[in-house]
Amino acid sequence: MFSIRARLRASTATLAEHRFVTFAVLVDTIGAGLTLPLTIVYFTLTTDLSLATIGLLSTAASLLALPVGLLGGVVTDRFGAKASMITNNLLSAAGFTLYLVAHDPALVFAAIFLANASERLYWTSWTAYVHDLSAGRPFERWFAFLEATKAAALGAGAVVAAITLAGGGQDGLRWLVLANVVTSVAAAVVFATQRTGGARRPEPVPRDLADVRTGSLREFAADRSMRLVTLGQFLIGPAMVLPNVALSVLFVERWHMPAAVAPVQFAVATGLAACLQTSLTRWVAGRDRGRLVAVGAGLTALAVVPLVALSPLDGLAAWSFVVLVAVLLAVADMVALPAANAVMAEAPHPRVRGRAIGVFQTAGSVGMALFPLTLGLLDSPVPWALWALTALVFAGAAWAWGAAVAGLPTHVRTASPTDADG
């Protein structure tokens, strides 16, 4: 009983200390929950474009948006993470406004490009933003709390999406997109009023006095661990789009399940994260971060392995599989994400932190952008090859992350213990 009360006090203290940031995260994320599970399915239902064409447009737009992540690193180092957070919300509003009128390939491309540019900028700035919030305290504690908050908002948005889609059809889809536009603009306004994450003064010396690095970009590029983190992010990147790209398409287009299956799956996963993220992060505190990311990658691979041999399901069996996959992917994310983001924030020299995070997250974005190209395998004589390839990629991610973190200093390699009293 004491432990539960202590955790509640810690959570309340965290919420009180950054209540406006928490509110901004809620507003920002609940709109994403309305549409995130439907990024590809949306255009299959509202346009006459083929699945292969939509996949090609998605990949091209995603690749073109990649430099935005690198630019975001420069902006974060120069102006602070808050400026990037505001900009990413405005880009999101612009992109989803185009969703409402996109029917031909050019507008579909433009809509996906702006939405992806927003995502690239978001992930570059978010890790730095949380690092600023932690202010020397355990990174995982703050990341887990905010990720749980985000998961609750995403799950709430997904539930609203599922209810809307159940009775609204294509009109319901468009109402969801419009709501995302409104919440993106509102979040930009809220972030703009916050003090946290503003421009920082350059740090004249490394945080660790034993760290003899100079903080040059050449030095960063020559570091084997930094290169392996970049490779690991590239290989694990598809995990971010696996549910709303490949699995949603499989369930809706091949298993003939209703469109609501995408937000239902998403709601299950985010609901678990909202309830369990902080507790799970406390439980794994003190463990090797590389191994934690490797475990997450391995669980993600395990989620798709059955699809190599599994025939299409229907009815209760299909829905049971959807829930099982959602649970497995949720656990994988909860184990891996705090550890991976902690490494990305703490391993680089402070002088190049924003740009380093930009490189890491852009590498993950490349993996995310290339993944839709593999959707064509579902229409091939060997559709199982998609899932075999996906499992191999995540196995490679597990190896790369484990090897990368093994070469880092102990204070970066080991997850920081969280203090129960906040």
Secondary structure, 3 states (H helix, E strand, C coil): CHHHHHHHHHHHHHHHHCHHHHHHHHHHHHHHHHHHHHCCHHHHHHCCCCHHHHHHHHHHHHHHCHHHHHHHHHHHHHHCHHHHHHHHHHHHHHHHHHHCCCCCHHHHHHHHHHHHHHHHHHHHHHHHHHHHHHCCCCHHHHHHHHHHHHHHHHHHHHHHHHHHHHHHHHHHHHHHHHHHHHHHHHHHHHHHCCCCCCCCCCCCCCCCCCCCCCCCHHHHHHCHHHHHHHHHHHHHHHHHCHHHHHHHHHHHHHCCCCCCHHHHHHHHHHHHHHHHHHHHHHHHCCCEHHHHHHHHHHHHHHHHHHHHCCCCCCHHHHHHHHHHHHHHHHHHHHHHHHHHHHHHHHCCCHHHHHHHHHHHHHHHHHHHHHHHHHHHHHHCCCCHHHHHHHHHHHHHHHHHHHHHHHCCCHHHHECCCCCCCC
